[in-house]
């Protein structure tokens, strides 16, 4: 079966899923964030086949998330700046999993400030003024890359929200 791609969609979430939607990709990124760098370490830690690991590492390289470096007589993988920026997503997924899909024994890992050992606060959205936002506080506006379909969809969403507000639902 041919893989469906979302790279041409006028949606940042869809284009991100195109890269990050495969569970192996996220687990490889997690491993890189935790310090794994060698092919055999990935294979051992993830219990992943060589073929799948090779394909996923190549894909992550193609997307500019991972770089492959010759080190001595071997090869090591590292995250690019683009890849390191995914730490927020990985930590948010850990926090979500620990809260909503926990192990009976508790969290397997506790993210902390490396210098102070203080636990991380739950990841929360805030606006550029530092005001924390809940889901009901979020709104959407068309960005500079929005096409006509996206603008029409936003208009329909606004109209539906206004109708719900007027009817009290």
C-alpha positions as CSV (number, residue, x, y, z in Angstrom):
1,X,0.0,0.0,0.0
2,X,1.3,3.4,-1.0
3,X,1.9,5.9,1.9
4,X,-0.5,8.9,1.9
5,X,1.3,12.2,2.2
6,X,0.0,15.5,3.7
7,X,3.0,17.6,2.7
8,X,0.9,19.7,0.3
9,X,-2.0,20.3,2.8
10,X,-2.7,23.9,3.9
11,X,-2.6,22.7,7.5
12,X,0.5,22.8,9.8
13,X,-0.8,19.8,11.9
14,X,-1.3,17.6,8.8
15,X,2.2,18.5,7.5
16,X,3.7,17.7,11.0
17,X,1.8,14.4,11.1
18,X,3.4,13.6,7.7
19,X,6.8,13.6,9.5
20,X,5.9,12.7,13.1
21,X,2.8,10.5,12.7
22,X,4.8,7.2,12.5
23,X,5.3,5.9,16.1
24,X,8.8,4.8,15.3
25,X,9.8,8.3,14.3
26,X,8.7,9.7,17.6
27,X,10.4,6.9,19.6
28,X,13.7,7.4,17.6
29,X,13.5,11.2,18.4
30,X,12.9,10.3,22.1
31,X,16.0,8.1,22.0
32,X,18.1,10.8,20.5
33,X,16.9,13.3,23.1
34,X,17.8,10.9,25.8
35,X,21.3,10.4,24.4
36,X,21.2,7.4,22.0
37,X,23.4,8.0,19.0
38,X,24.4,4.6,17.6
39,X,22.4,2.4,15.2
40,X,22.8,-0.7,17.4
41,X,21.7,1.2,20.5
42,X,18.5,2.3,18.8
43,X,17.8,-1.2,17.7
44,X,18.4,-2.6,21.2
45,X,16.5,0.1,23.1
46,X,13.5,0.1,20.7
47,X,13.5,-3.6,19.8
48,X,13.1,-2.5,16.1
49,X,14.2,-4.3,13.0
50,X,17.2,-3.1,11.1
51,X,15.2,-2.5,8.0
52,X,12.5,-0.3,9.7
53,X,15.2,1.6,11.7
54,X,17.2,2.3,8.5
55,X,14.1,3.6,6.7
56,X,13.0,5.8,9.6
57,X,16.4,7.3,10.2
58,X,16.7,8.1,6.5
59,X,13.3,9.7,6.5
60,X,14.2,11.8,9.5
61,X,17.5,12.8,7.8
62,X,15.5,13.7,4.6
63,X,13.3,16.0,6.7
64,X,16.3,17.7,8.3
65,X,15.5,16.4,11.8
66,X,18.5,14.0,12.2
67,X,22.1,14.2,10.8
68,X,24.4,11.2,10.3
69,X,28.0,11.8,11.3
70,X,31.1,9.6,10.7
71,X,32.8,9.2,14.1
72,X,36.0,7.2,14.0
73,X,35.3,4.0,12.2
74,X,31.5,4.2,13.0
75,X,28.5,6.3,12.5
76,X,26.5,8.3,15.0
77,X,23.2,10.1,14.6
78,X,22.3,13.5,16.2
79,X,19.4,15.8,16.2
80,X,19.5,19.0,14.3
81,X,18.1,22.3,15.7
82,X,14.8,21.3,14.0
83,X,15.0,18.0,15.8
84,X,15.9,19.4,19.2
85,X,12.9,21.7,19.0
86,X,10.7,18.5,19.3
87,X,11.6,18.1,23.0
88,X,8.5,20.1,23.9
89,X,6.3,17.6,22.0
90,X,8.0,14.6,23.6
91,X,7.7,16.0,27.1
92,X,4.1,17.0,26.5
93,X,3.4,13.4,25.4
94,X,5.1,12.0,28.5
95,X,3.1,14.3,30.7
96,X,-0.2,13.4,28.9
97,X,0.6,9.7,29.1
98,X,1.5,9.9,32.8
99,X,-1.8,11.6,33.6
100,X,-4.2,9.9,31.2
101,X,-2.7,6.5,30.4
102,X,-0.6,5.8,33.5
103,X,1.2,2.7,34.7
104,X,-0.2,1.4,38.0
105,X,3.3,1.9,39.5
106,X,3.6,5.5,38.4
107,X,5.6,7.4,35.9
108,X,8.6,5.5,34.5
109,X,10.6,8.7,34.0
110,X,10.4,12.1,35.8
111,X,11.6,15.0,33.7
112,X,13.5,17.6,35.9
113,X,15.6,20.7,35.6
114,X,19.1,19.2,35.2
115,X,20.6,21.9,37.4
116,X,18.1,22.2,40.2
117,X,16.5,18.7,40.0
118,X,13.1,20.5,40.3
119,X,10.3,18.6,38.5
120,X,8.9,20.2,35.3
121,X,5.5,21.9,35.6
122,X,2.9,20.6,33.2
123,X,3.3,22.0,29.8
124,X,0.8,24.8,29.3
125,X,0.0,27.2,26.5
126,X,0.5,31.0,27.0
127,X,0.1,34.0,24.8
128,X,3.0,36.3,24.1
129,X,2.1,38.4,27.2
130,X,2.6,35.3,29.4
131,X,-1.1,34.7,30.1
132,X,-1.9,31.0,30.5
133,X,-4.6,29.7,28.1
134,X,-7.1,26.9,28.5
135,X,-8.8,25.3,25.5
136,X,-11.8,27.6,25.7
137,X,-9.5,30.6,25.5
138,X,-8.0,29.6,22.2
139,X,-9.0,31.2,18.9
140,X,-7.9,30.9,15.3
141,X,-7.1,33.6,12.7
142,X,-6.0,33.1,9.1
143,X,-2.2,33.3,8.9
144,X,-0.2,34.6,6.0
145,X,-0.1,31.1,4.4
146,X,-3.8,30.5,4.6
147,X,-5.4,29.6,1.3
148,X,-9.0,30.4,0.3
149,X,-10.3,27.0,1.5
150,X,-8.7,27.6,4.9
151,X,-10.2,31.1,5.1
152,X,-13.6,29.8,4.2
153,X,-13.4,27.0,6.8
154,X,-12.4,29.6,9.5
155,X,-15.4,31.7,8.5
156,X,-17.7,28.7,8.9
157,X,-16.2,27.8,12.3
158,X,-16.8,31.4,13.5
159,X,-20.4,31.4,12.2
160,X,-21.0,28.1,14.0
161,X,-19.5,29.4,17.2
162,X,-21.6,32.6,17.0
163,X,-24.7,30.5,16.5
164,X,-23.9,28.3,19.5
165,X,-23.2,31.4,21.6
166,X,-26.6,32.9,20.6
167,X,-28.5,29.7,21.4
168,X,-26.6,29.0,24.6
169,X,-25.3,25.6,23.4
